[in-house]
Amino acid sequence: MEKYIICVFFFLIVFLCEFS
């Protein structure tokens, strides 16, 4: 479960970086 949360968080950061 922890790995899933970290993965989602990392994906969110990358998505925000690309969106900016």
N, CA, C and O atoms as a DFTB+ gen file, in Angstrom:
80 C
 N C O
     1  1       0.836      -1.203       0.000
     2  2       0.000       0.000       0.000
     3  2       0.877       1.261       0.000
     4  3       0.589       2.233      -0.699
     5  1       1.917       1.223       0.773
     6  2       2.777       2.413       0.816
     7  2       3.384       2.705      -0.556
     8  3       3.451       3.853      -0.996
     9  1       3.824       1.632      -1.219
    10  2       4.436       1.833      -2.545
    11  2       3.426       2.471      -3.502
    12  3       3.781       3.306      -4.334
    13  1       2.178       2.066      -3.370
    14  2       1.140       2.605      -4.254
    15  2       0.975       4.105      -4.028
    16  3       0.860       4.877      -4.981
    17  1       0.965       4.506      -2.769
    18  2       0.804       5.934      -2.454
    19  2       1.990       6.728      -3.003
    20  3       1.812       7.797      -3.587
    21  1       3.186       6.206      -2.815
    22  2       4.389       6.905      -3.299
    23  2       4.348       7.017      -4.823
    24  3       4.691       8.053      -5.392
    25  1       3.923       5.939      -5.466
    26  2       3.845       5.934      -6.926
    27  2       2.865       6.996      -7.416
    28  3       3.155       7.754      -8.341
    29  1       1.715       7.033      -6.783
    30  2       0.693       8.019      -7.173
    31  2       1.209       9.431      -6.934
    32  3       1.018      10.316      -7.768
    33  1       1.860       9.640      -5.796
    34  2       2.399      10.970      -5.472
    35  2       3.447      11.382      -6.511
    36  3       3.437      12.516      -6.992
    37  1       4.331      10.478      -6.848
    38  2       5.376      10.769      -7.834
    39  2       4.757      11.084      -9.194
    40  3       5.176      12.017      -9.878
    41  1       3.753      10.291      -9.577
    42  2       3.071      10.514     -10.855
    43  2       2.415      11.888     -10.865
    44  3       2.448      12.590     -11.875
    45  1       1.823      12.266      -9.746
    46  2       1.157      13.567      -9.645
    47  2       2.168      14.698      -9.839
    48  3       1.886      15.674     -10.534
    49  1       3.339      14.564      -9.227
    50  2       4.376      15.594      -9.360
    51  2       4.806      15.712     -10.817
    52  3       4.930      16.818     -11.343
    53  1       5.034      14.575     -11.466
    54  2       5.463      14.595     -12.867
    55  2       4.374      15.230     -13.732
    56  3       4.662      16.011     -14.639
    57  1       3.133      14.886     -13.440
    58  2       2.017      15.431     -14.214
    59  2       1.946      16.943     -14.044
    60  3       1.758      17.672     -15.018
    61  1       2.094      17.409     -12.824
    62  2       2.046      18.855     -12.560
    63  2       3.210      19.550     -13.264
    64  3       3.053      20.636     -13.823
    65  1       4.363      18.919     -13.230
    66  2       5.548      19.496     -13.873
    67  2       5.297      19.647     -15.378
    68  3       5.633      20.675     -15.965
    69  1       4.720      18.643     -15.984
    70  2       4.458      18.704     -17.424
    71  2       3.356      19.713     -17.726
    72  3       3.413      20.431     -18.724
    73  1       2.361      19.760     -16.858
    74  2       1.226      20.659     -17.087
    75  2       1.644      22.127     -16.961
    76  3       1.153      22.982     -17.698
    77  1       2.547      22.410     -16.029
    78  2       2.978      23.794     -15.803
    79  2       3.515      24.405     -17.086
    80  3       3.926      25.565     -17.093
